[in-house]
Amino acid sequence: MSRSAPEPKNAQSKGETDPPALWRLIPVADFKPPAGAAPEAVRTGLADLWKRLAGRGHRESTTDGELELAPPSQELLDWAAPEPACPVEEITAPHSALAAWLGREESTAGVMALIDGPVANLSGVLPEWASQTGYGLIQPPSTAQILAGGREWLDALPLGQGQRLLLPALEGCFLRHHNGLELLRRLLDRLEQERPSLLFVCQSWAWRYLCQAAQIDGVCGPPLALAPFGSDELNRWLGQTTDDSSPYAFVFREAATGKTVLETADLEGTVDPNRSAFLTHLAARSRGNPRLAWHIWRRSLLTTRTEEVDDTARKAADDDPGYTIWVRPWEDISLPDLTGRASKEDGMVLYTLLLHGTLPRHLLAELLPLPPTRIIRSLQHLRQEGVAQRAGDIWSVAALGYPAARRWLQDEGYLVDEL
């Protein structure tokens, strides 16, 4: 039955055959959002149309008040949905698409590109891997170096020393400014001439922009990206993460129906095989980006006393061999929504943030043809809507707000990324 406190999980034997790797690299040209993306796009598109016809934008309602559900404590949330890891050993393993580049001699490997999503999975883990394997790590230039043309930064690069190199944030090497692309163009010229053994990671929005503005795709082989996570991959990954990080066993059930949402490794075979479609919708809304899916997943988890749950759901959980975590029905997930709520200035600010990942407010004023007061007003509005976030004076697009930002920018005709 559903319990008021977790109970220790029992160790169970796992299958002898290892499943296929979750973290696979594929050519960007082969990237396709998960299969559930089309129905999800239809659903959100119809919702957007209704809001436009109604002349207002509003967030999706929830049934929290009806069920009296509440978010779990921070400790319980960190057990049930812990901070995810992107295992670099799988990405660089012999079966990986990166194996050909890793297997070549330093003098012949050339330049290779990895494209990371706007909610990053790769750029944070690869620098440590490069350090452990003895590769040279190239730090991006400063803003002043970019605007000055970056000759000193370029001259200091160890491109001709026969060492394998990693540049983990190519989007940090340019600015969308009349003086902001000169350094990058010079860097591309150097790469084309010297053909160093260089692996660089570029954020997907910056990559799409630079392909048009600087033809960056002409200096490297076909770029690679993480294969998208569909519902099955999310089920495996979220379940394994919970099982590996928590001392307790959990069963995840939809609060309205009692259907199983996620199968953890310890409870495999003991839960109802008639799973909820929640993970299908989650894969679609996140476009297969596992870290973005994790943010939404944490937002969806709830706990409550047994008597506060719908009778159908409660009965389904009566015999659960672990602690029951309730999951909001997908239609009750409340995420930021910009339909009818954003201005042209908001779009300019959002697009610039997505191109560069993070920016201080004063630099936004240099990159945008807007008065500083209007930029401040736009940032504050986007923050109130849950689409932008700040850390000190550094601004970025919030993970939970990204789906709304991408959809709004696409509807407005902006050049969107491919992931």
C-alpha positions as a Markdown table, in Angstrom:
| # | Residue | x | y | z |
|---|---|---|---|---|
| 1 | Met | 0.0 | 0.0 | 0.0 |
| 2 | Ser | 1.0 | 3.6 | -0.3 |
| 3 | Arg | 3.0 | 4.5 | 2.8 |
| 4 | Ser | 3.6 | 7.7 | 4.7 |
| 5 | Ala | 7.4 | 7.1 | 4.8 |
| 6 | Pro | 9.7 | 5.2 | 2.4 |
| 7 | Glu | 10.8 | 1.7 | 3.2 |
| 8 | Pro | 14.2 | 0.3 | 2.2 |
| 9 | Lys | 14.3 | -1.3 | -1.1 |
| 10 | Asn | 15.1 | -5.0 | -1.6 |
| 11 | Ala | 18.0 | -5.9 | -3.8 |
| 12 | Gln | 16.9 | -7.8 | -6.9 |
| 13 | Ser | 19.0 | -9.5 | -9.5 |
| 14 | Lys | 19.2 | -7.7 | -12.8 |
| 15 | Gly | 19.3 | -9.3 | -16.2 |
| 16 | Glu | 22.5 | -10.7 | -17.5 |
| 17 | Thr | 22.2 | -9.1 | -20.9 |
| 18 | Asp | 23.2 | -5.4 | -20.9 |
| 19 | Pro | 20.6 | -3.2 | -22.7 |
| 20 | Pro | 21.8 | -1.0 | -25.6 |
| 21 | Ala | 23.5 | 2.2 | -24.6 |
| 22 | Leu | 21.1 | 5.1 | -23.8 |
| 23 | Trp | 23.6 | 7.8 | -24.6 |
| 24 | Arg | 24.2 | 7.5 | -28.3 |
| 25 | Leu | 25.6 | 10.1 | -30.8 |
| 26 | Ile | 24.0 | 10.4 | -34.2 |
| 27 | Pro | 24.4 | 12.8 | -37.1 |
| 28 | Val | 22.4 | 16.0 | -36.6 |
| 29 | Ala | 20.9 | 15.4 | -40.0 |
| 30 | Asp | 19.3 | 12.2 | -38.6 |
| 31 | Phe | 17.8 | 13.8 | -35.5 |
| 32 | Lys | 14.1 | 13.4 | -35.3 |
| 33 | Pro | 12.0 | 14.3 | -32.2 |
| 34 | Pro | 10.3 | 11.3 | -30.5 |
| 35 | Ala | 7.3 | 9.6 | -32.1 |
| 36 | Gly | 4.9 | 11.3 | -29.7 |
| 37 | Ala | 5.9 | 14.8 | -31.0 |
| 38 | Ala | 3.3 | 15.0 | -33.7 |
| 39 | Pro | 0.2 | 14.4 | -31.4 |
| 40 | Glu | 1.8 | 16.7 | -28.8 |
| 41 | Ala | 2.3 | 19.4 | -31.4 |
| 42 | Val | -1.3 | 19.1 | -32.5 |
| 43 | Arg | -2.5 | 19.3 | -28.9 |
| 44 | Thr | -0.4 | 22.4 | -28.0 |
| 45 | Gly | -1.1 | 24.0 | -31.4 |
| 46 | Leu | -4.9 | 23.7 | -30.8 |
| 47 | Ala | -4.5 | 25.1 | -27.3 |
| 48 | Asp | -2.5 | 28.1 | -28.7 |
| 49 | Leu | -5.1 | 28.7 | -31.4 |
| 50 | Trp | -7.9 | 28.7 | -28.8 |
| 51 | Lys | -5.9 | 31.2 | -26.7 |
| 52 | Arg | -5.3 | 33.5 | -29.7 |
| 53 | Leu | -9.0 | 33.4 | -30.6 |
| 54 | Ala | -10.0 | 34.0 | -27.0 |
| 55 | Gly | -7.6 | 37.0 | -27.0 |
| 56 | Arg | -5.7 | 35.9 | -23.9 |
| 57 | Gly | -3.0 | 33.6 | -22.7 |
| 58 | His | -3.3 | 31.6 | -19.6 |
| 59 | Arg | -1.5 | 28.7 | -17.9 |
| 60 | Glu | -3.0 | 25.3 | -17.8 |
| 61 | Ser | -5.2 | 24.6 | -14.8 |
| 62 | Thr | -4.3 | 21.9 | -12.3 |
| 63 | Thr | -6.2 | 19.5 | -10.1 |
| 64 | Asp | -4.0 | 20.1 | -7.1 |
| 65 | Gly | -6.8 | 21.8 | -5.2 |
| 66 | Glu | -9.2 | 18.9 | -5.9 |
| 67 | Leu | -6.7 | 16.2 | -4.9 |
| 68 | Glu | -5.0 | 18.2 | -2.2 |
| 69 | Leu | -1.6 | 17.1 | -3.5 |
| 70 | Ala | 1.6 | 18.8 | -2.6 |
| 71 | Pro | 5.2 | 18.7 | -3.9 |
| 72 | Pro | 7.4 | 16.3 | -2.0 |
| 73 | Ser | 10.1 | 17.5 | 0.4 |
| 74 | Gln | 13.4 | 18.4 | -1.1 |
| 75 | Glu | 15.0 | 15.3 | 0.3 |
| 76 | Leu | 12.3 | 13.0 | -1.0 |
| 77 | Leu | 12.4 | 14.8 | -4.4 |
| 78 | Asp | 16.2 | 14.3 | -4.6 |
| 79 | Trp | 15.7 | 10.6 | -3.9 |
| 80 | Ala | 12.9 | 10.1 | -6.4 |
| 81 | Ala | 14.3 | 12.3 | -9.2 |
| 82 | Pro | 18.0 | 13.0 | -8.4 |
| 83 | Glu | 20.3 | 15.2 | -10.4 |
| 84 | Pro | 21.0 | 13.4 | -13.7 |
| 85 | Ala | 24.4 | 12.5 | -15.1 |
| 86 | Cys | 25.5 | 12.2 | -18.7 |
| 87 | Pro | 27.9 | 9.3 | -18.7 |
| 88 | Val | 30.8 | 10.4 | -20.8 |
| 89 | Glu | 32.2 | 6.9 | -20.9 |
| 90 | Glu | 29.2 | 5.9 | -23.1 |
| 91 | Ile | 29.5 | 8.8 | -25.4 |
| 92 | Thr | 33.2 | 8.1 | -26.0 |
| 93 | Ala | 33.0 | 4.3 | -25.9 |
| 94 | Pro | 34.2 | 2.1 | -28.9 |
| 95 | His | 30.6 | 1.7 | -30.1 |
| 96 | Ser | 30.0 | 5.5 | -30.2 |
| 97 | Ala | 29.8 | 7.5 | -33.4 |
| 98 | Leu | 32.8 | 9.5 | -32.0 |
| 99 | Ala | 35.0 | 6.4 | -32.1 |
| 100 | Ala | 36.3 | 7.1 | -35.6 |
| 101 | Trp | 37.6 | 10.5 | -34.6 |
| 102 | Leu | 39.0 | 9.2 | -31.3 |
| 103 | Gly | 40.8 | 6.4 | -33.1 |
| 104 | Arg | 42.6 | 8.5 | -35.7 |
| 105 | Glu | 46.1 | 9.8 | -35.1 |
| 106 | Glu | 46.3 | 13.4 | -33.8 |
| 107 | Ser | 47.8 | 14.6 | -37.1 |
| 108 | Thr | 44.9 | 13.2 | -39.2 |
| 109 | Ala | 41.8 | 13.4 | -36.9 |
| 110 | Gly | 40.8 | 16.9 | -38.0 |
| 111 | Val | 37.9 | 19.0 | -36.6 |
| 112 | Met | 34.8 | 17.3 | -35.2 |
| 113 | Ala | 31.6 | 19.1 | -33.9 |
| 114 | Leu | 29.2 | 18.0 | -31.2 |
| 115 | Ile | 26.0 | 19.9 | -31.1 |
| 116 | Asp | 24.4 | 20.3 | -27.6 |
| 117 | Gly | 20.8 | 21.1 | -26.9 |
| 118 | Pro | 19.7 | 24.5 | -25.4 |
| 119 | Val | 19.3 | 22.6 | -22.0 |
| 120 | Ala | 22.9 | 21.3 | -22.1 |
| 121 | Asn | 23.8 | 17.6 | -21.7 |
| 122 | Leu | 27.3 | 17.5 | -23.1 |
| 123 | Ser | 29.2 | 20.7 | -22.5 |
| 124 | Gly | 29.3 | 20.3 | -18.7 |
| 125 | Val | 30.8 | 16.8 | -18.7 |
| 126 | Leu | 33.4 | 16.8 | -21.5 |
| 127 | Pro | 35.9 | 19.2 | -20.0 |
| 128 | Glu | 36.6 | 16.8 | -17.1 |
| 129 | Trp | 36.9 | 13.9 | -19.6 |
| 130 | Ala | 39.4 | 16.0 | -21.7 |
| 131 | Ser | 41.5 | 16.7 | -18.6 |
| 132 | Gln | 41.6 | 13.1 | -17.5 |
| 133 | Thr | 42.6 | 11.9 | -21.0 |
| 134 | Gly | 45.3 | 14.5 | -21.4 |
| 135 | Tyr | 43.6 | 16.6 | -24.1 |
| 136 | Gly | 44.1 | 20.3 | -24.2 |
| 137 | Leu | 41.2 | 22.4 | -23.0 |
| 138 | Ile | 40.6 | 25.7 | -24.8 |
| 139 | Gln | 38.7 | 28.3 | -22.8 |
| 140 | Pro | 36.5 | 30.7 | -24.8 |
| 141 | Pro | 37.7 | 34.3 | -25.2 |
| 142 | Ser | 36.5 | 37.2 | -23.1 |
| 143 | Thr | 33.9 | 39.7 | -24.4 |
| 144 | Ala | 36.6 | 42.3 | -24.8 |
| 145 | Gln | 38.8 | 39.9 | -26.9 |
| 146 | Ile | 35.8 | 39.0 | -29.1 |
| 147 | Leu | 35.0 | 42.7 | -29.8 |
| 148 | Ala | 38.7 | 43.5 | -30.5 |
| 149 | Gly | 39.1 | 40.7 | -33.0 |
| 150 | Gly | 40.8 | 38.2 | -30.7 |
| 151 | Arg | 44.3 | 38.2 | -32.3 |
| 152 | Glu | 46.1 | 37.5 | -29.0 |
| 153 | Trp | 43.6 | 34.8 | -28.0 |
| 154 | Leu | 44.0 | 33.1 | -31.5 |
| 155 | Asp | 47.8 | 33.4 | -31.4 |
| 156 | Ala | 47.9 | 31.6 | -28.0 |
| 157 | Leu | 46.0 | 28.6 | -29.3 |
| 158 | Pro | 48.1 | 25.4 | -29.4 |
| 159 | Leu | 46.7 | 24.4 | -32.8 |
| 160 | Gly | 50.0 | 23.3 | -34.3 |
| 161 | Gln | 51.4 | 21.3 | -31.4 |
| 162 | Gly | 50.0 | 17.9 | -32.4 |
| 163 | Gln | 47.8 | 17.7 | -29.3 |
| 164 | Arg | 44.2 | 16.6 | -29.3 |
| 165 | Leu | 42.1 | 19.6 | -28.2 |
| 166 | Leu | 38.6 | 20.3 | -26.8 |
| 167 | Leu | 36.7 | 23.6 | -27.1 |
| 168 | Pro | 33.6 | 23.0 | -24.9 |
| 169 | Ala | 31.6 | 26.1 | -25.8 |
| 170 | Leu | 32.0 | 27.4 | -29.3 |
| 171 | Glu | 29.0 | 29.8 | -28.7 |
| 172 | Gly | 31.3 | 31.7 | -26.4 |
| 173 | Cys | 33.6 | 32.6 | -29.3 |
| 174 | Phe | 31.3 | 35.1 | -31.0 |
| 175 | Leu | 28.7 | 37.8 | -30.4 |
| 176 | Arg | 25.8 | 38.8 | -32.6 |
| 177 | His | 27.2 | 42.2 | -33.1 |
| 178 | His | 28.8 | 44.1 | -36.0 |
| 179 | Asn | 32.3 | 43.4 | -34.5 |
| 180 | Gly | 31.3 | 40.1 | -33.0 |
| 181 | Leu | 32.0 | 37.6 | -35.8 |
| 182 | Glu | 35.5 | 38.6 | -36.8 |
| 183 | Leu | 37.3 | 36.4 | -34.2 |
| 184 | Leu | 35.2 | 33.4 | -35.1 |
| 185 | Arg | 35.9 | 33.9 | -38.9 |
| 186 | Arg | 39.6 | 34.1 | -38.1 |
| 187 | Leu | 39.4 | 30.9 | -36.0 |
| 188 | Leu | 37.7 | 29.1 | -38.8 |
| 189 | Asp | 40.4 | 30.2 | -41.2 |
| 190 | Arg | 43.0 | 28.8 | -38.8 |
| 191 | Leu | 41.2 | 25.5 | -38.5 |
| 192 | Glu | 40.9 | 25.1 | -42.2 |
| 193 | Gln | 44.6 | 25.8 | -42.8 |
| 194 | Glu | 46.1 | 23.8 | -39.9 |
| 195 | Arg | 43.5 | 21.0 | -39.5 |
| 196 | Pro | 44.2 | 20.4 | -35.8 |
| 197 | Ser | 42.8 | 17.5 | -33.9 |
| 198 | Leu | 40.0 | 19.5 | -32.4 |
| 199 | Leu | 36.6 | 18.5 | -30.9 |
| 200 | Phe | 34.3 | 21.4 | -30.2 |
| 201 | Val | 30.9 | 21.6 | -28.6 |
| 202 | Cys | 28.4 | 24.1 | -29.9 |
| 203 | Gln | 25.0 | 25.0 | -28.5 |
| 204 | Ser | 22.3 | 24.1 | -31.1 |
| 205 | Trp | 20.9 | 27.7 | -31.6 |
| 206 | Ala | 24.3 | 29.1 | -32.1 |
| 207 | Trp | 25.2 | 26.3 | -34.5 |
| 208 | Arg | 22.2 | 27.0 | -36.7 |
| 209 | Tyr | 22.9 | 30.7 | -36.8 |
| 210 | Leu | 26.6 | 30.2 | -37.5 |
| 211 | Cys | 25.9 | 27.8 | -40.4 |
| 212 | Gln | 24.2 | 30.7 | -42.1 |
| 213 | Ala | 26.3 | 33.6 | -40.9 |
| 214 | Ala | 29.8 | 32.0 | -41.1 |
| 215 | Gln | 29.3 | 28.7 | -42.9 |
| 216 | Ile | 30.9 | 26.9 | -39.9 |
| 217 | Asp | 29.7 | 23.5 | -41.2 |
| 218 | Gly | 32.3 | 23.7 | -44.0 |
| 219 | Val | 35.3 | 23.2 | -41.6 |
| 220 | Cys | 34.3 | 20.0 | -39.9 |
| 221 | Gly | 32.8 | 16.6 | -40.7 |
| 222 | Pro | 29.0 | 16.0 | -40.2 |
| 223 | Pro | 28.2 | 17.2 | -36.7 |
| 224 | Leu | 26.9 | 14.8 | -34.1 |
| 225 | Ala | 24.3 | 15.2 | -31.4 |
| 226 | Leu | 22.8 | 13.0 | -28.7 |
| 227 | Ala | 20.1 | 10.7 | -30.0 |
| 228 | Pro | 16.7 | 11.8 | -28.6 |
| 229 | Phe | 15.2 | 10.0 | -25.7 |
| 230 | Gly | 11.7 | 8.6 | -26.4 |
| 231 | Ser | 9.4 | 7.2 | -23.8 |
| 232 | Asp | 11.2 | 3.9 | -23.5 |
| 233 | Glu | 14.6 | 5.6 | -23.0 |
| 234 | Leu | 13.1 | 8.0 | -20.4 |
| 235 | Asn | 11.6 | 5.1 | -18.6 |
| 236 | Arg | 15.0 | 3.3 | -18.5 |
| 237 | Trp | 17.0 | 6.4 | -17.6 |
| 238 | Leu | 14.8 | 7.9 | -14.9 |
| 239 | Gly | 14.2 | 4.5 | -13.4 |
| 240 | Gln | 17.9 | 3.6 | -13.3 |
| 241 | Thr | 18.8 | 7.0 | -11.9 |
| 242 | Thr | 16.2 | 6.6 | -9.1 |
| 243 | Asp | 17.3 | 3.1 | -8.4 |
| 244 | Asp | 21.0 | 3.9 | -8.3 |
| 245 | Ser | 20.7 | 7.0 | -6.1 |
| 246 | Ser | 18.0 | 6.2 | -3.6 |
| 247 | Pro | 18.0 | 3.9 | -0.5 |
| 248 | Tyr | 14.3 | 3.4 | -1.0 |
| 249 | Ala | 12.0 | 1.8 | -3.6 |
| 250 | Phe | 9.4 | 4.0 | -5.3 |
| 251 | Val | 6.4 | 3.3 | -7.5 |
| 252 | Phe | 5.3 | 6.2 | -9.7 |
| 253 | Arg | 1.6 | 6.4 | -10.5 |
| 254 | Glu | -0.6 | 8.9 | -12.3 |
| 255 | Ala | -2.7 | 10.6 | -9.6 |
| 256 | Ala | -6.0 | 10.5 | -11.6 |
| 257 | Thr | -5.9 | 6.9 | -12.9 |
| 258 | Gly | -3.4 | 5.0 | -10.8 |
| 259 | Lys | -1.6 | 3.8 | -14.0 |
| 260 | Thr | 2.1 | 3.2 | -13.6 |
| 261 | Val | 4.2 | 6.0 | -15.1 |
| 262 | Leu | 7.7 | 4.8 | -14.5 |
| 263 | Glu | 9.2 | 1.4 | -13.8 |
| 264 | Thr | 12.2 | 1.5 | -11.5 |
| 265 | Ala | 14.8 | -1.3 | -11.8 |
| 266 | Asp | 14.0 | -2.7 | -8.3 |
| 267 | Leu | 10.3 | -3.0 | -9.0 |
| 268 | Glu | 10.6 | -4.4 | -12.5 |
| 269 | Gly | 7.9 | -7.0 | -13.2 |
| 270 | Thr | 5.9 | -6.1 | -10.1 |
| 271 | Val | 4.0 | -3.1 | -11.5 |
| 272 | Asp | 1.1 | -2.9 | -13.8 |
| 273 | Pro | 2.3 | -3.2 | -17.4 |
| 274 | Asn | -0.5 | -0.9 | -18.5 |
| 275 | Arg | 1.6 | 2.2 | -18.3 |
| 276 | Ser | 0.4 | 5.8 | -18.5 |
| 277 | Ala | 1.1 | 7.7 | -21.7 |
| 278 | Phe | 2.8 | 10.4 | -19.5 |
| 279 | Leu | 6.3 | 9.6 | -20.7 |
| 280 | Thr | 5.3 | 9.7 | -24.3 |
| 281 | His | 4.0 | 13.3 | -23.8 |
| 282 | Leu | 7.1 | 14.1 | -21.8 |
| 283 | Ala | 9.5 | 12.9 | -24.6 |
| 284 | Ala | 7.5 | 15.0 | -27.1 |
| 285 | Arg | 7.4 | 18.2 | -25.1 |
| 286 | Ser | 11.1 | 17.9 | -24.3 |
| 287 | Arg | 12.0 | 17.0 | -28.0 |
| 288 | Gly | 13.9 | 14.1 | -26.6 |
| 289 | Asn | 16.3 | 16.2 | -24.5 |
| 290 | Pro | 16.8 | 14.1 | -21.4 |
| 291 | Arg | 17.9 | 17.0 | -19.1 |
| 292 | Leu | 14.9 | 19.1 | -20.1 |
| 293 | Ala | 12.6 | 16.1 | -19.6 |
| 294 | Trp | 14.1 | 15.7 | -16.1 |
| 295 | His | 13.2 | 19.3 | -15.2 |
| 296 | Ile | 9.6 | 18.7 | -16.2 |
| 297 | Trp | 9.6 | 15.3 | -14.5 |
| 298 | Arg | 10.5 | 16.9 | -11.1 |
| 299 | Arg | 7.8 | 19.5 | -11.6 |
| 300 | Ser | 5.3 | 16.7 | -12.0 |
| 301 | Leu | 5.9 | 14.7 | -8.8 |
| 302 | Leu | 3.6 | 14.9 | -5.9 |
| 303 | Thr | 2.9 | 13.3 | -2.5 |
| 304 | Thr | -0.2 | 13.1 | -0.4 |
| 305 | Arg | -1.9 | 11.1 | 2.3 |
| 306 | Thr | -3.7 | 8.0 | 1.0 |
| 307 | Glu | -7.2 | 9.4 | 1.7 |
| 308 | Glu | -6.5 | 12.5 | -0.4 |
| 309 | Val | -6.0 | 10.6 | -3.7 |
| 310 | Asp | -8.7 | 9.6 | -6.2 |
| 311 | Asp | -10.3 | 6.3 | -5.2 |
| 312 | Thr | -9.3 | 4.6 | -8.5 |
| 313 | Ala | -5.7 | 5.7 | -8.1 |
| 314 | Arg | -5.5 | 4.7 | -4.5 |
| 315 | Lys | -6.8 | 1.2 | -5.1 |
| 316 | Ala | -4.2 | 0.7 | -7.8 |
| 317 | Ala | -1.5 | 1.6 | -5.3 |
| 318 | Asp | -2.8 | -0.6 | -2.4 |
| 319 | Asp | -0.3 | -3.4 | -3.1 |
| 320 | Asp | 2.7 | -1.3 | -4.2 |
| 321 | Pro | 5.9 | -2.9 | -2.9 |
| 322 | Gly | 7.4 | 0.5 | -2.2 |
| 323 | Tyr | 6.6 | 4.2 | -1.5 |
| 324 | Thr | 4.1 | 5.6 | -4.0 |
| 325 | Ile | 5.0 | 8.9 | -5.7 |
| 326 | Trp | 2.1 | 10.5 | -7.5 |
| 327 | Val | 2.5 | 12.1 | -10.9 |
| 328 | Arg | 0.3 | 14.9 | -12.2 |
| 329 | Pro | -1.8 | 13.8 | -15.2 |
| 330 | Trp | -0.1 | 15.3 | -18.3 |
| 331 | Glu | -3.0 | 17.6 | -19.1 |
| 332 | Asp | -2.6 | 19.2 | -15.7 |
| 333 | Ile | 1.1 | 20.0 | -16.0 |
| 334 | Ser | 1.5 | 23.7 | -15.7 |
| 335 | Leu | 4.4 | 25.1 | -17.8 |
| 336 | Pro | 5.2 | 28.6 | -18.9 |
| 337 | Asp | 3.2 | 29.8 | -21.9 |
| 338 | Leu | 3.9 | 32.9 | -24.0 |
| 339 | Thr | 0.9 | 32.6 | -26.3 |
| 340 | Gly | -0.6 | 36.1 | -26.5 |
| 341 | Arg | 1.8 | 37.3 | -23.7 |
| 342 | Ala | 5.0 | 38.2 | -25.5 |
| 343 | Ser | 6.1 | 41.3 | -27.5 |
| 344 | Lys | 8.6 | 41.8 | -30.3 |
| 345 | Glu | 11.1 | 43.0 | -27.8 |
| 346 | Asp | 10.6 | 39.8 | -25.8 |
| 347 | Gly | 11.4 | 37.8 | -28.9 |
| 348 | Met | 14.6 | 39.7 | -29.6 |
| 349 | Val | 15.7 | 39.2 | -26.0 |
| 350 | Leu | 14.9 | 35.5 | -26.0 |
| 351 | Tyr | 16.6 | 34.8 | -29.3 |
| 352 | Thr | 19.7 | 36.6 | -28.2 |
| 353 | Leu | 19.8 | 34.6 | -25.0 |
| 354 | Leu | 19.4 | 31.3 | -26.8 |
| 355 | Leu | 22.2 | 32.2 | -29.3 |
| 356 | His | 24.7 | 32.9 | -26.5 |
| 357 | Gly | 23.5 | 30.6 | -23.7 |
| 358 | Thr | 24.0 | 33.2 | -20.9 |
| 359 | Leu | 24.5 | 36.9 | -21.0 |
| 360 | Pro | 24.9 | 39.8 | -18.5 |
| 361 | Arg | 22.3 | 42.5 | -18.8 |
| 362 | His | 24.8 | 45.2 | -19.8 |
| 363 | Leu | 25.9 | 43.1 | -22.8 |
| 364 | Leu | 22.4 | 42.6 | -24.0 |
| 365 | Ala | 22.2 | 46.3 | -24.2 |
| 366 | Glu | 25.2 | 46.3 | -26.6 |
| 367 | Leu | 23.8 | 43.5 | -28.8 |
| 368 | Leu | 20.2 | 44.7 | -29.1 |
| 369 | Pro | 18.9 | 47.8 | -30.8 |
| 370 | Leu | 16.7 | 48.6 | -27.8 |
| 371 | Pro | 16.9 | 51.2 | -25.0 |
| 372 | Pro | 18.3 | 49.6 | -21.7 |
| 373 | Thr | 15.0 | 50.4 | -20.0 |
| 374 | Arg | 13.0 | 48.3 | -22.5 |
| 375 | Ile | 15.5 | 45.4 | -22.2 |
| 376 | Ile | 15.1 | 45.5 | -18.4 |
| 377 | Arg | 11.3 | 45.6 | -18.7 |
| 378 | Ser | 11.4 | 42.6 | -21.1 |
| 379 | Leu | 13.7 | 40.6 | -18.9 |
| 380 | Gln | 11.6 | 41.2 | -15.9 |
| 381 | His | 8.4 | 40.2 | -17.9 |
| 382 | Leu | 10.0 | 37.0 | -19.2 |
| 383 | Arg | 11.2 | 36.2 | -15.7 |
| 384 | Gln | 7.7 | 36.6 | -14.3 |
| 385 | Glu | 6.4 | 34.3 | -17.0 |
| 386 | Gly | 8.9 | 31.7 | -16.0 |
| 387 | Val | 10.7 | 31.8 | -19.3 |
| 388 | Ala | 13.9 | 33.7 | -18.3 |
| 389 | Gln | 16.0 | 33.3 | -15.2 |
| 390 | Arg | 18.9 | 35.2 | -13.6 |
| 391 | Ala | 21.9 | 34.3 | -11.4 |
| 392 | Gly | 23.2 | 37.6 | -10.2 |
| 393 | Asp | 23.5 | 39.8 | -13.3 |
| 394 | Ile | 23.7 | 36.8 | -15.7 |
| 395 | Trp | 20.5 | 35.9 | -17.6 |
| 396 | Ser | 19.5 | 32.8 | -19.5 |
| 397 | Val | 16.4 | 31.0 | -20.7 |
| 398 | Ala | 14.9 | 28.8 | -18.0 |
| 399 | Ala | 14.7 | 25.1 | -18.7 |
| 400 | Leu | 11.0 | 24.8 | -17.9 |
| 401 | Gly | 10.3 | 27.9 | -20.1 |
| 402 | Tyr | 12.3 | 26.7 | -23.1 |
| 403 | Pro | 9.5 | 24.8 | -24.8 |
| 404 | Ala | 7.3 | 27.9 | -24.7 |
| 405 | Ala | 10.2 | 30.1 | -25.9 |
| 406 | Arg | 11.0 | 27.8 | -28.8 |
| 407 | Arg | 7.4 | 27.5 | -29.9 |
| 408 | Trp | 6.8 | 31.2 | -29.7 |
| 409 | Leu | 10.0 | 32.1 | -31.7 |
| 410 | Gln | 9.2 | 29.5 | -34.3 |
| 411 | Asp | 5.7 | 30.9 | -34.7 |
| 412 | Glu | 7.2 | 34.4 | -35.1 |
| 413 | Gly | 9.5 | 33.2 | -38.0 |
| 414 | Tyr | 12.8 | 33.1 | -36.1 |
| 415 | Leu | 15.5 | 30.7 | -37.2 |
| 416 | Val | 15.2 | 27.9 | -34.7 |
| 417 | Asp | 17.6 | 25.1 | -33.9 |
| 418 | Glu | 17.4 | 21.5 | -35.2 |
| 419 | Leu | 17.3 | 19.7 | -31.9 |
